[in-house]
Structure formats: C-alpha cells, structure tokens
Amino acid sequence: MPELASLLPMVLLLVVIGGFAGVVAGMLGVGGGIVLVPAFFYAFTALGYSSPQLMQICVATSLATIVITSPRSVMAHNKKGAVDWAFLRGWAPFVVAGALAGMFAASRVSSVALQVVFGTLAGLAGLYMAFGKSSWQLGQAMPAQPVRGAMGAILAFFSAMMGIGGGTFGVPLMTIYAVPIHRAVGTAAGIGLLIALPAVAGFVFLNVAEAPPFTLGAVNLPAFAVVIGSTMLTTPLGARLAHSMDPKPLKRAFAVFLTLVALNMLRKVLWG
C-alpha cells in the first residue's frame, strides 16, 4: 500500500491539472484531453513513475474522464438544439469501430510511439487553431457514405490513440463542410462519448507494468477521480471568462501553448 506521503504530491498536481483543463475547456470549447494527456505524462514522470507504458496510462485515464464529462456537455448543447442526433446515429458504428482499433493500436505500440503520435497531431491541431479560418470550405455538406463513415473511423482511431474526444478533429472537420460552429461543437461532444466508452472498456483490461498506485488496467483511478472533481468545478469559470473576454487572443494563446507542448513532447522523444 503506497504511503500517504507518496500519494499527496500526485493528488495536488492532479488538482491543478484538472482545474486548468476545466478552465481551458470552458473558455475555448476544446476537449480537456488535449491538455490532460501531456499534463498526466509530465506529472507522473516528475513524481518518479517510469512505466514502459506510461503514455498508455495517460491516454486511458484521459479517455475515462471524457466518459463522465461528455454526457453532461451533450445534454447542455442539446438544450440549445445544437446536437445533430441523426448525424451521430449514422456515424456511431464507424466511430466505435475506429475507437476500438485506436485502443488496440495504442495498447500494442511503445509509449515513445504514442508520444510521437500525440506530439505530431497536437502540433497540427495547434497550428490549425492559430491559422485556420472560418472561411475555409471543402463543400456545402458532409460527404455521403462510405466516405463519411471512413472519416468518422479515422477521426476516432487517432483520437483514441491520443486520449482525446471528438472536438479537436471533429469540429474542424464538420465546419469545413459548412456545418454551423455551434452544431459542430455540440455534435462533437457526442462523438467524444462514442470514442471514449469503447476505448476505456478495452483499456481497463490492459496489463500495465510498473503503473502508478491504484491503476485499473491502464486507467489510474486517483487521477481520474481528482481530475473529474476539479474539472467540474472550473469549467463554469472558464465559460464565464469566455463571455467576458475576447476569445480570439485567448484562442491564439492556447494555440501557441498547445504547439509548444507538442514540440516539447517530440523533443523529449528525440533528445530525452
């Protein structure tokens, strides 16, 4: 049984991480996973945990938080009529299949490989947030099947490997096909749940060596519980800040932050 003295620093770090992720999610409308995964990784590393599957733990624990936060977000958006349920039902089988494939791939590759995947894709997401324009369009409607299904499966595959929900990739994908931004954000919240549920169901059965204390499969339970609590408290604060400040400089600032986090993760892979 780990001593309280060894658990307390981890709990305090996780409170800060969850609080920051909640503010970012509420303020900018991005999923907390894009913050949680690198934050978990640096926190566990700083506390001396060096499991060869540390990134898998970070990814799985982030997805577990989405299982709790996504339904709340979906219901809030649904009250404003911003969730396209028909679209979600049509995409669900492809998203679930992609999420399961992504979980399986993440469980088979090294922690370093997952760092490369996260760093590369998070960096691209940061660049899109910094330079992407609402006027960018590929069409006036989402493509028909089977192209639409393939898009959903690919989106879910990489999201599950990164430990993030549907917003980071789903919102840009839908908006470049002329889906209104509020409907894209609301629908993406539902995509997050479709990604997280099957992926977490697989991750809890993953056998992880040298995991931090109280880890079920690849899901660290203290991290999950503490982050959920602090995120729930700070997300409304982020939402209030978003309405009281100009979101454009905030979005650019987060884009810079995300790009730097991604580059730092890639730096650690290359130079340690």
C-alpha positions as CSV (number, residue, x, y, z in Angstrom):
1,M,0.0,0.0,0.0
2,P,1.6,3.3,-1.0
3,E,2.2,5.8,1.8
4,L,0.1,8.9,2.1
5,A,3.3,11.0,1.7
6,S,3.9,9.5,-1.7
7,L,0.3,10.0,-2.9
8,L,-0.2,13.6,-1.7
9,P,2.1,15.2,-4.3
10,M,0.3,13.3,-7.0
11,V,-3.1,14.4,-5.7
12,L,-2.1,18.0,-5.5
13,L,-0.6,18.0,-9.0
14,L,-3.8,16.4,-10.4
15,V,-6.0,19.0,-8.7
16,V,-4.0,21.7,-10.6
17,I,-4.1,19.8,-13.8
18,G,-7.9,19.2,-13.7
19,G,-8.5,22.8,-12.8
20,F,-6.5,24.1,-15.7
21,A,-8.1,21.6,-18.1
22,G,-11.6,22.7,-17.0
23,V,-10.8,26.4,-17.5
24,V,-9.4,25.7,-20.9
25,A,-12.4,23.5,-21.9
26,G,-14.9,26.1,-20.7
27,M,-13.1,29.1,-22.1
28,L,-12.2,27.8,-25.6
29,G,-14.6,24.9,-26.2
30,V,-11.8,22.4,-26.7
31,G,-11.8,19.0,-25.0
32,G,-9.8,18.7,-21.8
33,G,-8.0,15.6,-23.1
34,I,-5.7,17.7,-25.3
35,V,-4.4,19.3,-22.0
36,L,-4.8,16.2,-19.7
37,V,-2.6,13.7,-21.7
38,P,0.6,15.8,-21.7
39,A,-0.1,17.0,-18.2
40,F,-0.6,13.5,-16.9
41,F,2.6,12.5,-18.6
42,Y,4.8,15.2,-17.1
43,A,3.2,14.8,-13.7
44,F,3.7,11.1,-13.5
45,T,7.3,11.5,-14.8
46,A,8.1,14.2,-12.3
47,L,6.8,12.0,-9.5
48,G,9.1,9.2,-10.5
49,Y,6.8,6.8,-12.2
50,S,8.6,5.3,-15.2
51,S,6.3,2.6,-16.5
52,P,7.3,1.5,-20.1
53,Q,3.6,2.1,-20.9
54,L,3.2,5.4,-19.2
55,M,1.7,7.1,-22.2
56,Q,-1.0,4.4,-22.4
57,I,-1.9,5.2,-18.8
58,C,-2.2,8.9,-19.6
59,V,-4.3,8.2,-22.7
60,A,-6.6,5.8,-21.0
61,T,-7.1,8.0,-17.9
62,S,-7.9,11.0,-20.1
63,L,-10.5,9.0,-22.0
64,A,-12.1,7.8,-18.8
65,T,-12.7,11.4,-17.7
66,I,-14.4,12.0,-21.1
67,V,-16.9,9.2,-20.3
68,I,-18.1,11.4,-17.4
69,T,-17.8,14.9,-18.8
70,S,-19.1,14.2,-22.4
71,P,-22.7,13.3,-21.4
72,R,-23.0,16.5,-19.4
73,S,-21.8,18.5,-22.3
74,V,-24.1,16.8,-24.8
75,M,-27.1,17.5,-22.6
76,A,-26.2,21.1,-22.2
77,H,-25.8,21.5,-26.0
78,N,-29.0,19.5,-26.7
79,K,-31.0,22.0,-24.6
80,K,-29.9,24.6,-27.2
81,G,-30.8,22.4,-30.1
82,A,-27.1,22.1,-31.1
83,V,-26.8,18.3,-31.3
84,D,-27.4,16.5,-34.6
85,W,-28.7,13.2,-33.3
86,A,-29.3,11.8,-36.8
87,F,-25.7,12.5,-37.8
88,L,-24.5,10.9,-34.6
89,R,-26.6,7.7,-35.1
90,G,-25.3,7.4,-38.7
91,W,-21.6,7.9,-37.6
92,A,-21.8,5.8,-34.4
93,P,-20.8,2.4,-35.8
94,F,-17.8,3.8,-37.7
95,V,-16.7,5.9,-34.7
96,V,-16.9,3.0,-32.3
97,A,-15.0,0.7,-34.7
98,G,-12.3,3.4,-35.2
99,A,-12.1,3.9,-31.4
100,L,-11.6,0.2,-30.8
101,A,-9.0,0.0,-33.5
102,G,-7.2,3.0,-32.0
103,M,-7.3,1.5,-28.5
104,F,-5.9,-1.8,-29.8
105,A,-3.1,0.1,-31.7
106,A,-2.3,2.2,-28.7
107,S,-2.0,-0.9,-26.5
108,R,0.4,-2.6,-28.9
109,V,2.9,0.3,-29.6
110,S,5.5,1.7,-27.3
111,S,5.0,4.7,-25.1
112,V,7.5,6.6,-27.2
113,A,5.4,5.9,-30.4
114,L,2.4,7.3,-28.7
115,Q,4.4,10.4,-27.7
116,V,5.2,10.8,-31.4
117,V,1.6,10.4,-32.5
118,F,0.3,12.8,-29.8
119,G,3.1,15.4,-30.4
120,T,2.6,15.4,-34.2
121,L,-1.2,15.6,-34.2
122,A,-1.4,18.0,-31.3
123,G,1.1,20.3,-33.1
124,L,-1.0,20.2,-36.2
125,A,-4.1,21.0,-34.1
126,G,-2.3,23.9,-32.6
127,L,-1.3,25.3,-36.0
128,Y,-4.9,25.0,-37.2
129,M,-6.2,26.9,-34.2
130,A,-3.6,29.6,-34.8
131,F,-4.1,30.0,-38.6
132,G,-7.3,28.3,-39.6
133,K,-10.1,30.5,-40.9
134,S,-13.9,30.0,-40.8
135,S,-14.0,30.7,-44.5
136,W,-12.1,27.5,-45.3
137,Q,-14.6,25.2,-47.0
138,L,-14.4,21.8,-48.8
139,G,-18.1,21.5,-49.5
140,Q,-21.6,22.7,-48.5
141,A,-22.4,19.4,-46.8
142,M,-20.7,16.4,-45.3
143,P,-19.8,13.7,-47.8
144,A,-22.2,10.8,-48.3
145,Q,-21.4,7.2,-47.3
146,P,-19.0,5.4,-47.4
147,V,-16.6,8.5,-47.4
148,R,-18.4,9.9,-44.3
149,G,-18.0,6.6,-42.4
150,A,-14.4,6.4,-43.3
151,M,-13.8,9.9,-42.0
152,G,-15.5,9.0,-38.7
153,A,-13.4,5.9,-38.3
154,I,-10.1,7.7,-39.0
155,L,-11.1,10.5,-36.6
156,A,-11.9,8.1,-33.9
157,F,-8.8,6.0,-34.5
158,F,-6.4,8.8,-33.9
159,S,-8.5,10.4,-31.1
160,A,-8.4,7.1,-29.2
161,M,-4.7,6.8,-29.7
162,M,-4.2,10.4,-28.4
163,G,-6.7,10.1,-25.5
164,I,-8.9,13.0,-26.7
165,G,-12.6,13.4,-27.5
166,G,-14.3,14.4,-30.7
167,G,-13.8,18.2,-30.6
168,T,-10.2,18.6,-31.6
169,F,-10.6,16.9,-35.0
170,G,-14.4,16.7,-35.3
171,V,-15.2,20.4,-35.1
172,P,-12.7,21.5,-37.8
173,L,-13.9,18.5,-40.0
174,M,-17.5,19.5,-39.7
175,T,-17.0,23.2,-40.1
176,I,-15.0,22.9,-43.4
177,Y,-18.2,21.1,-44.7
178,A,-20.3,24.1,-43.7
179,V,-21.8,22.7,-40.5
180,P,-22.5,25.7,-38.2
181,I,-20.0,26.1,-35.5
182,H,-22.4,25.6,-32.5
183,R,-23.9,22.5,-34.1
184,A,-20.4,21.2,-34.8
185,V,-19.3,21.7,-31.2
186,G,-22.5,20.2,-29.7
187,T,-22.4,17.1,-32.0
188,A,-18.6,16.7,-31.4
189,A,-19.4,16.3,-27.7
190,G,-21.4,13.2,-28.6
191,I,-18.7,11.9,-30.8
192,G,-16.3,12.1,-27.7
193,L,-18.5,9.7,-25.8
194,L,-18.7,7.3,-28.7
195,I,-14.9,7.3,-28.8
196,A,-14.2,7.1,-25.1
197,L,-16.7,4.4,-24.0
198,P,-15.4,1.5,-26.2
199,A,-11.7,2.6,-25.8
200,V,-11.9,2.7,-22.0
201,A,-13.7,-0.6,-21.9
202,G,-10.7,-2.1,-23.7
203,F,-8.0,-0.2,-21.7
204,V,-9.2,-1.4,-18.3
205,F,-8.2,-4.9,-19.3
206,L,-4.7,-3.9,-20.5
207,N,-1.9,-5.4,-18.4
208,V,0.4,-2.5,-17.5
209,A,3.8,-3.0,-15.8
210,E,5.1,-0.6,-13.1
211,A,1.9,1.5,-13.1
212,P,1.3,4.3,-10.5
213,P,-0.7,3.3,-7.4
214,F,-4.3,2.2,-7.9
215,T,-4.3,1.8,-11.6
216,L,-7.0,-0.4,-13.1
217,G,-5.7,-1.8,-16.3
218,A,-4.3,1.4,-17.9
219,V,-6.8,3.8,-16.0
220,N,-5.3,5.5,-13.0
221,L,-8.2,5.8,-10.6
222,P,-6.8,8.6,-8.3
223,A,-6.0,10.7,-11.4
224,F,-9.5,10.0,-12.8
225,A,-11.3,10.9,-9.6
226,V,-9.4,14.0,-8.7
227,V,-9.4,15.4,-12.2
228,I,-13.2,14.9,-12.6
229,G,-13.8,16.8,-9.4
230,S,-11.6,19.8,-10.2
231,T,-12.7,19.9,-13.8
232,M,-16.3,20.1,-12.9
233,L,-15.6,23.0,-10.6
234,T,-13.5,25.1,-13.0
235,T,-15.3,24.5,-16.3
236,P,-18.1,27.0,-15.5
237,L,-15.4,29.5,-14.5
238,G,-13.8,29.1,-18.0
239,A,-17.2,29.6,-19.6
240,R,-17.8,32.8,-17.7
241,L,-14.3,34.1,-18.7
242,A,-15.1,33.3,-22.4
243,H,-18.2,35.5,-22.2
244,S,-16.3,38.4,-20.5
245,M,-13.2,38.4,-22.8
246,D,-12.4,38.5,-26.5
247,P,-12.0,34.8,-27.4
248,K,-9.7,35.4,-30.4
249,P,-6.5,36.3,-28.5
250,L,-7.3,33.5,-26.0
251,K,-7.6,31.0,-28.8
252,R,-4.3,32.2,-30.3
253,A,-2.6,32.0,-26.9
254,F,-3.8,28.4,-26.4
255,A,-2.7,27.5,-29.9
256,V,0.8,28.7,-29.1
257,F,0.7,26.8,-25.8
258,L,-0.5,23.6,-27.5
259,T,2.1,23.8,-30.2
260,L,4.9,24.3,-27.6
261,V,3.6,21.3,-25.5
262,A,3.5,19.2,-28.7
263,L,7.0,20.3,-29.7
264,N,8.3,19.6,-26.2
265,M,6.9,16.1,-26.2
266,L,8.6,15.5,-29.6
267,R,11.9,17.0,-28.2
268,K,11.8,14.5,-25.3
269,V,11.4,11.7,-27.8
270,L,14.4,12.8,-29.8
271,W,16.8,14.0,-27.1
272,G,15.3,12.7,-23.8
